[in-house]
Amino acid sequence: DLATTLDSKAAVRPNLVLASYSLHHFEASVIGEIVSRIARAITEGGTFLWIDLERQPDESREDYLRRYWNDEVKSWSEFSPEQVAEVVAHMSCGDFPLTSGERKDVAKRAGLQWQSSLYDDTIYAADRFMKT
């Protein structure tokens, strides 16, 4: 449970938190609260690495999902039609990717400063934020 871990009063606070392909499962308001908890948990100068799905600027969630299904899922030749249908169903009700700008705004409001983009394409992104 991410929330329980972030709120624990560990003897040693982390200097690195990694969220990889997880935060997009929460709606934007919840993502903001989780990132705020991350910012409170890490040490000054600590790093938050955020790897996740990413919408393009001015792209709605529905447009993103349609693009992902058309560009990515259709190429999954090793999956059965039933497995593809499971992925589509999961994404329909459980994927809420943010844009790069939204991610940076969420982190900034939480007290984290964007440092660098480690990877960025039309579907995925990895960013490094620092607690200052």
N, C-alpha and C positions, 0 to 999 in steps of 0.2 A: 504494500500500500504506500504509494508515493507520498501522500499527505502525512501519514504517520511517521515515515522516515524523516521527512523534512522538518517536522515539528518536534522531533525527539531532542532531548537535551544531552547530546553526546559530549563526552569529556573532551574530545578533539573535534573541532569543526572542520569540515572538508575545505580544501583549497581548489577542488575541482568537482563539478557536477556535470554529468553527461546525460542528456535526454535525447535518445535516438529513436526516431520513428514511433513516438509515443504521444506527444502533446497534441497532435492533430486529432486525437480521439475525443478531445474535450472541446466544448464550445468556447468562443472567444473570451467570455467573461471568466470562465473557469481557468482557462490558460493564463490569464492575467494574474489570478490569485496564486496559481502554482508557481509562476515565475517570481512573483513577489516572495513567496516562501523560500524559493531557491536563493534569492538575493539576501534574505535575512539569515539563511543557514550558512552560507560560505564566508570565509575569512576575507578581510580587506585585501585587495589584490588578487582574490581568487577568480577562477575562470569558470564560466558556464558555456559548455559546448552544446549547441542546439542543432541537431540533425533531424530533418523532417521533410514531409511533403510540402510543396509550396505552390500556391496559386500565382498566376501572373497578375501584374498590376491591372486593375479595372476588369478582372475576370470574376464572375460570380462563382459561387460554390457549384451551382448546377452546370455552368459552362466548364469548370474545371473537371468535374466528374465525367461529363460527356467526353471531353478531350482525353482524359486518362483512359477511359474504356475504349475509345476508338484508336488511340495511339499505342497504348501499352498492353492492355489485356488481350486484345485480338492477336497479339504476337505470341502469346503463351501457348505454344503448340503441345506442350507436355501435359497440360491440364485437360481434364475431361470437361465437357459442357456443364456438368453438374458442379464441378469445382469452380469454374469461372462464374457460374450463377451465384455461388456462395460468396465469392469475392465482391461481386457487384452488389449483392444484398447487404453485405457488411459495410461497404463504402457508402451506400445510399443512406444508411441510418447512423453511421458511426464515424465518418471522416469529415473534419471541418478544418482543412488546411488554411493557413493565413498567407498573405502576401509577404514579400520581403519587408516592405514598409511597415506593415502591421506588426510583424515580429520585432522589428527594431523599436517601434513605439511601445510595445508591451514591455520589452526589456528596459527601455529608458525610464518608463513610469515606475518600474520596480527598483530603479537605482543602479542599473547595469549599463555600462558603456560598450557600444559595439566596437570591436577591435579589427575584425577581418572576416572576409568570406573565405571559407576553406574549400567550398564547392558550390556551384550554382548552375543548374540547367533549367529546362522548362518544366520539370517535375519535382526535382529534389534540391535541397539546399543544406549547407552546413555553415554555421556562423559561430564565431568566438566572441563572447561578451566577457567583460571584466567588471568586478565590483571595485568601485573607486572610493 
